[in-house]
Structures are given as C-alpha cells and as structure tokens.
Amino acid sequence: MNEILDEVFKEVLAATFAACFVVACGGNAPARAMEQQGAHACGGNEVARGTVSRIVDGRTFVLDDGREIRLAAIEVPPLSPPSNASDAPDGKASAVALNALAGADQVVLRSAEIASDHYGRLVAYAYTMRDGDELFVQGELVADGFARVGDRVGRDCAGELLSREKIARKARLGLWADPYYDVLNVETPVDVPAQRGRFALVEGTVTSYAKAAPRST
C-alpha cells in the first residue's frame, strides 16, 4: 500500500465488493495546474499520439489509425446497465463528456500501469492538445463527476485524481448527484452487504489493515 493511499485511508475507506477496495476520497483540484507546470503526475513516457475518430463509451475511443484506447485509472458506468441493476445510471453522459473533451481532437497517450487489457486495447493516460498545451482527459472527467477513480493507479496519480474526485463528490457533480453513488456508512453494516456485486463506496475509520498475499494466476 503506497504512502498516499495510507494517508487517505486514515480518513476514508471505500470498498467495491465486485472486485476491489477503493478509497472514497478524491476531488477537483485546479484542472490544468499540473499541465501548466509541465509535470505529468499521471502517465509516463509518450507511447502514441493520433486523432480521435470515434467515441466508444465514457472511457474508450478509437484513433484514426484504428487503434482502440482504454483510459487508465478511471471507471465509468456502462452505456447500458446490466439487467440486475435496473436502478444504475447509464454511461451516456460520460460518453458525451469524453466526446466533448477529445472527439476529433489530437491526443497524446502516455504509458499507464499496464500496457494493454485482455481485449488488446491500449491502456493509457490521455492528454488532448489544446493551443499547444496538454489537457488531462481523465482528470477532467473525474473533476466534472463523469468518472470515478479506479484501482489500478500509480501513487502520484492517485493523489492527483483523488483530490479532484473529492471536490466533485462534495459538489454532487455528475454521477455523484445520483443516489446510486451515495457513500455508505460502515456504522450501518446492514446496508453494505446489500451492495455486493457492484461498485460501492463505504466510509469509516480504518483501525487496522494488512497487506494481502498476491493471488496466483
């Protein structure tokens, strides 16, 4: 567990019972501060660039050369919620937001914690070129409440994205305006098991934690 998440865990614990535990904290720092300083808290070396030709969903797009790109470090609702989650919001607003940020624009793609997913899509941090500057796509989606911070994210990037998410949650922007994404309280545990099978955020005070052993593949 990295140092930034250790600090965040002192305040808030967020759990997704579908797969993993995620910190229920984050927010909307000045959206372009990192880019203007010439630093990239999210993403390593440039791995590709191109023009976005088609938006697939709120975190996936296709470049003009045919490569399909999956945005790293964030989660968005599916375009069509599963049949067993009829109360879940769809991901159309997130797709529209991604189109506004990157549709038909040139993007710079920077390396992520994994290079590709099991569908063969390139996983990367995306920056849209605007007047010679790089606008951080994931950061803008999170800041406006159209995406949540995911679990596969580096230490420095976690701090950047979580700070943006925190403010978006407090302002109830985008997804956070929907009761489906209300943060549950660990003090009322009866509400927690009911969310098994989907992403859920649970607030509480961490009294102890342990590092889990790696799972065999």
C-alpha angles and dihedrals in degrees: 000000000000127000097252094051090046089059093045091049090061087066109029139008121201122190132194108198093195094070120328149005118263130186113255094219136084141106161176111305117176098306099226102029094104094047094046090053089055092239128124112208086171118053136015129227122352109269101175146344135198146128121291109240102173139014113221099180140324094301104022132074140160125235123223090256091059100256115139116222127204115198112237128228099018140089127208131182116268116257088245116030116227117266092249091058103054091154093057117107117242125241099241094109091052091051091050090049092051090049090052091050100043113002111132089353130122112253134194114216120208127195119272134199089276125031099216142356129238090271091060094250118147109248112210150140109258130214121187116217110237119172091331094311129105116239112201106235099195091046092053093048091051093044092054094046097249094117140029127222111264130215102252101072134124123247099256093042091049090060092048096049098038091054090055093046092052093060092043090054093048091049090045092231122173112326092012091066089066117087088222088076098044112137113249123222117236088213088072099052094172088076094052104063089049088068094057111134097034140065110279135171119221124188124208147118116281111229097175142348139189134203110250121228114251115265120240116244 
